[in-house]
């Protein structure tokens, strides 16, 4: 099942993506919650009801009549892992970490699968990072690795957009990873039962049609299940938490010469079986909020 958040007729709703459209769950299953995190909190029975409702043709909308948004508009936590692909480690010329390198992306950076990404006014050292993400489906703590699959609701595509000078000027990476619009996720959540082995998926990133990253999730140093075990040893994971698992080789800053993003560039991150993000770089609006 592909669970999405979409906009139709000036309202945001959740639905199920099918081959010929999007099933509006507010119509097909009005007893279900109408927001993605609430749906996950409602548990397996609610997800089974959503899957059953996906066959309701009367509630199906044409895909070109809806606008897909980030499937989780404000994740309770947006966690990310650095230096977690063998080919990226080789590219960086450093030793593989002995433990996962964990940092936060602030939830306000989240944006949709086709929304613009801002080139900040205060820095133009903008880079892409195509990543596999997973979504927590159950509140959990101290999850053994061999049971981690039980708490993962599904998988999605992430672009961990990064301001490199802000990332590297201090030991912690949160500022350089969290600028507004720098967290495209989506295009939907593909539930774990449809993904099969999440550690055997091809990941590719393109900029203006040029292939920049081409790897597989087999290259992960710490896989999704190991990350659940590690993170949940420290703090409670909650439904709707998003974890971005790291990026493979091919980032712009590591190219010789570097190929950083400029206004007008179009990024496409695609993962086998999970769909794709397509975001254009635009100048940050000249607005100030006080």
C-alpha positions as CSV (number, residue, x, y, z in Angstrom):
1,X,0.0,0.0,0.0
2,X,1.2,3.5,-0.8
3,X,-0.1,6.0,1.8
4,X,0.0,9.7,0.8
5,X,-1.0,13.1,2.0
6,X,-2.5,15.2,-0.8
7,X,-4.1,18.5,-1.4
8,X,-7.4,18.7,-3.3
9,X,-9.9,21.5,-3.5
10,X,-8.0,23.6,-0.9
11,X,-7.9,20.9,1.8
12,X,-5.2,18.4,2.9
13,X,-6.2,14.8,3.2
14,X,-4.7,11.4,3.3
15,X,-5.2,8.6,0.8
16,X,-3.9,5.5,-0.9
17,X,-2.2,5.8,-4.3
18,X,-3.3,3.2,-6.8
19,X,-2.4,2.5,-10.4
20,X,-5.2,4.8,-11.7
21,X,-5.5,7.5,-9.0
22,X,-5.6,8.4,-5.4
23,X,-8.3,7.0,-3.1
24,X,-9.5,9.7,-0.7
25,X,-9.7,7.9,2.7
26,X,-12.0,10.7,4.1
27,X,-14.6,9.4,1.7
28,X,-13.7,5.7,1.4
29,X,-13.2,5.1,5.1
30,X,-14.6,8.2,7.0
31,X,-14.2,6.4,10.4
32,X,-10.4,6.6,10.0
33,X,-8.2,9.5,11.2
34,X,-7.6,12.2,8.6
35,X,-4.0,12.9,9.3
36,X,-1.0,10.5,8.6
37,X,0.5,10.4,12.1
38,X,-2.9,9.8,13.6
39,X,-3.5,7.0,11.2
40,X,-0.2,5.3,12.2
41,X,-1.1,5.8,15.9
42,X,-4.4,4.0,15.3
43,X,-2.4,0.9,14.5
44,X,-2.6,-2.2,12.3
45,X,-6.4,-2.5,12.2
46,X,-6.6,1.1,10.8
47,X,-4.0,0.3,8.2
48,X,-5.8,-2.8,7.2
49,X,-9.0,-0.8,6.9
50,X,-7.2,1.7,4.7
51,X,-5.9,-1.1,2.4
52,X,-9.4,-2.5,2.1
53,X,-10.8,0.9,1.2
54,X,-8.3,1.3,-1.6
55,X,-10.7,-0.7,-3.8
56,X,-13.4,1.9,-3.5
57,X,-13.7,3.3,-7.0
58,X,-16.2,6.0,-6.0
59,X,-13.7,7.8,-3.8
60,X,-10.8,7.6,-6.3
61,X,-9.4,10.9,-7.6
62,X,-7.4,11.3,-10.8
63,X,-3.7,11.8,-10.0
64,X,-3.5,15.0,-12.1
65,X,-6.3,16.5,-9.9
66,X,-4.4,16.3,-6.7
67,X,-1.1,17.7,-5.4
68,X,1.0,15.3,-3.4
69,X,2.5,16.8,-0.2
70,X,5.0,15.4,2.2
71,X,3.3,12.2,3.5
72,X,4.1,13.3,7.0
73,X,3.8,17.1,7.2
74,X,5.6,17.5,10.5
75,X,7.3,14.3,11.7
76,X,7.6,14.1,15.5
77,X,11.3,13.5,15.0
78,X,13.3,13.7,11.7
79,X,16.5,11.8,12.4
80,X,19.3,11.3,9.9
81,X,22.5,9.2,9.7
82,X,25.8,10.5,8.4
83,X,28.6,8.6,6.7
84,X,26.6,5.4,6.3
85,X,27.4,4.1,2.8
86,X,30.6,2.3,2.0
87,X,31.0,4.1,-1.3
88,X,30.5,7.5,0.4
89,X,33.1,6.6,3.0
90,X,35.5,5.8,0.2
91,X,34.7,9.0,-1.6
92,X,35.3,11.0,1.6
93,X,38.6,9.2,2.2
94,X,37.8,8.5,5.9
95,X,37.4,5.4,8.1
96,X,34.0,3.8,8.5
97,X,32.4,4.8,11.8
98,X,32.2,2.3,14.6
99,X,28.8,3.6,15.6
100,X,26.0,5.4,13.7
101,X,26.5,9.1,13.3
102,X,23.1,10.5,14.2
103,X,21.9,14.1,13.8
104,X,18.5,15.9,13.7
105,X,16.9,17.7,10.8
106,X,14.4,20.1,12.2
107,X,10.8,19.1,11.2
108,X,10.2,22.6,9.7
109,X,12.6,21.7,6.9
110,X,10.1,19.1,5.6
111,X,8.6,19.8,2.1
112,X,6.8,17.9,-0.5
113,X,8.0,15.6,-3.3
114,X,7.7,18.2,-6.0
115,X,7.9,21.4,-4.0
116,X,10.7,24.0,-4.7
117,X,13.9,23.9,-2.6
118,X,15.2,27.3,-1.5
119,X,18.7,28.6,-2.3
120,X,19.3,30.5,1.0
121,X,20.1,34.2,1.0
122,X,23.0,33.6,3.4
123,X,24.8,30.7,1.6
124,X,25.0,29.2,-1.9
125,X,27.0,26.1,-0.9
126,X,23.9,23.9,-1.6
127,X,24.2,20.2,-2.1
128,X,21.9,17.2,-2.6
129,X,21.9,13.8,-0.8
130,X,19.6,11.1,-2.1
131,X,18.6,8.7,0.8
132,X,16.3,5.8,1.8
133,X,14.1,6.8,4.7
134,X,11.9,4.7,6.9
135,X,8.9,5.7,9.1
136,X,8.2,4.3,12.6
137,X,4.8,2.8,13.0
138,X,4.7,1.9,16.7
139,X,5.8,3.6,19.9
140,X,8.8,1.6,21.0
141,X,12.0,1.4,23.1
142,X,14.9,-1.1,23.3
143,X,13.9,-2.9,20.1
144,X,16.1,-5.9,19.4
145,X,17.5,-5.9,15.9
146,X,15.7,-9.1,14.9
147,X,12.4,-7.5,15.8
148,X,13.0,-4.0,14.3
149,X,11.0,-4.8,11.2
150,X,7.9,-5.0,13.4
151,X,8.0,-1.3,14.2
152,X,8.7,0.1,10.7
153,X,5.5,1.2,9.0
154,X,7.1,1.8,5.7
155,X,9.7,3.4,3.5
156,X,10.0,6.6,1.5
157,X,12.5,8.7,-0.5
158,X,14.4,11.5,1.2
159,X,16.6,14.3,-0.2
160,X,18.9,15.4,2.7
161,X,19.5,18.8,1.2
162,X,22.6,20.4,2.9
163,X,24.3,23.7,3.2
164,X,27.9,22.5,3.3
165,X,29.6,25.6,4.8
166,X,27.1,25.6,7.7
167,X,27.4,21.9,8.1
168,X,31.2,21.8,8.5
169,X,31.9,25.0,10.4
170,X,30.8,23.5,13.8
171,X,31.0,19.9,15.1
172,X,27.2,19.4,15.0
173,X,25.4,19.3,11.7
174,X,21.9,20.3,12.6
175,X,22.0,23.9,11.3
176,X,23.5,22.9,7.9
177,X,20.9,20.2,7.5
178,X,17.7,22.0,8.6
179,X,17.1,25.1,6.5
180,X,13.5,25.6,5.5
181,X,12.5,23.4,2.4
182,X,15.7,21.3,2.8
183,X,13.9,18.1,3.7
184,X,11.9,16.8,0.7
185,X,10.3,13.5,1.5
186,X,7.8,11.2,-0.2
187,X,6.3,10.8,-2.7
188,X,4.3,8.5,-0.4
189,X,5.0,5.9,2.3
190,X,5.2,2.4,0.8
191,X,4.2,0.0,3.5
192,X,6.8,-2.5,4.6
193,X,4.9,-5.5,3.3
194,X,5.2,-4.2,-0.2
195,X,8.9,-3.4,-0.1
196,X,10.4,-6.8,0.5
197,X,14.1,-6.4,1.4
198,X,14.8,-2.7,2.0
199,X,18.5,-3.5,1.9
200,X,18.5,-4.4,-1.8
201,X,17.1,-1.3,-3.5
202,X,18.7,0.8,-6.2
203,X,19.0,4.5,-5.4
204,X,19.8,7.1,-8.1
205,X,20.0,10.9,-8.0
206,X,20.0,13.1,-11.1
207,X,20.6,16.8,-11.5
208,X,19.2,18.3,-14.7
209,X,19.1,14.8,-16.0
210,X,22.7,14.0,-15.2
211,X,23.2,10.9,-13.1
212,X,25.1,11.9,-10.0
213,X,24.5,9.0,-7.5
214,X,23.9,5.4,-8.5
215,X,24.1,2.9,-5.7
216,X,22.1,0.3,-3.7
217,X,21.0,0.1,-0.1
218,X,23.3,-3.0,0.1
219,X,26.0,-0.4,0.7
220,X,24.6,0.7,4.0
221,X,27.0,0.2,6.9
222,X,24.3,0.3,9.5
223,X,21.1,-1.0,7.9
224,X,17.5,0.0,8.9
225,X,17.1,-2.7,11.5
226,X,20.4,-1.9,13.1
227,X,19.4,1.8,13.2
228,X,16.1,1.1,14.9
229,X,17.9,-1.0,17.6
230,X,20.6,1.7,18.1
231,X,18.2,4.7,18.3
232,X,15.6,3.0,20.5
233,X,18.2,2.1,23.0
234,X,18.6,5.8,23.7
235,X,15.1,7.2,23.3
236,X,11.5,6.3,22.6
237,X,10.6,6.1,18.9
238,X,7.1,7.2,18.0
239,X,4.7,6.7,15.1
240,X,5.5,9.1,12.3
241,X,9.2,9.5,13.2
242,X,11.2,9.6,10.0
243,X,14.8,8.3,9.8
244,X,17.0,9.1,6.8
245,X,19.6,6.4,6.5
246,X,22.5,8.2,4.8
247,X,23.6,9.0,1.3
248,X,25.9,7.0,-1.1
249,X,28.8,8.4,-3.1
250,X,28.4,11.0,-5.7
251,X,27.5,14.1,-3.7
252,X,28.3,17.4,-5.4
253,X,30.8,18.7,-2.9
254,X,33.0,15.6,-3.4
255,X,33.3,15.9,-7.2
256,X,36.4,17.3,-8.7
257,X,35.7,20.1,-9.3
258,X,32.7,20.3,-7.0
259,X,29.3,20.4,-8.7
260,X,27.1,22.3,-6.2
261,X,23.5,23.3,-6.9
262,X,22.5,26.6,-8.5
263,X,19.1,28.3,-8.9
264,X,17.2,26.6,-11.7
265,X,18.7,23.1,-11.1
266,X,16.2,20.2,-11.0
267,X,17.0,17.3,-8.6
268,X,15.4,13.9,-9.0
269,X,16.0,11.2,-6.3
270,X,14.5,7.8,-7.1
271,X,14.5,4.5,-5.2
272,X,13.5,1.2,-6.8
273,X,9.9,0.5,-5.9
274,X,9.4,3.6,-3.7
275,X,8.9,6.3,-6.3
276,X,10.8,9.6,-6.8
277,X,11.2,13.2,-5.6
278,X,11.6,16.0,-8.2
279,X,12.5,19.4,-6.7
280,X,13.7,22.6,-8.4
281,X,16.1,25.0,-6.7
282,X,14.7,28.5,-6.5
283,X,15.9,31.7,-4.8
284,X,14.7,32.1,-1.2
285,X,11.8,34.5,-1.1
286,X,12.6,38.0,0.0
287,X,10.4,37.8,3.1
288,X,11.0,38.2,6.8
289,X,8.9,36.9,9.6
290,X,8.9,38.8,12.9
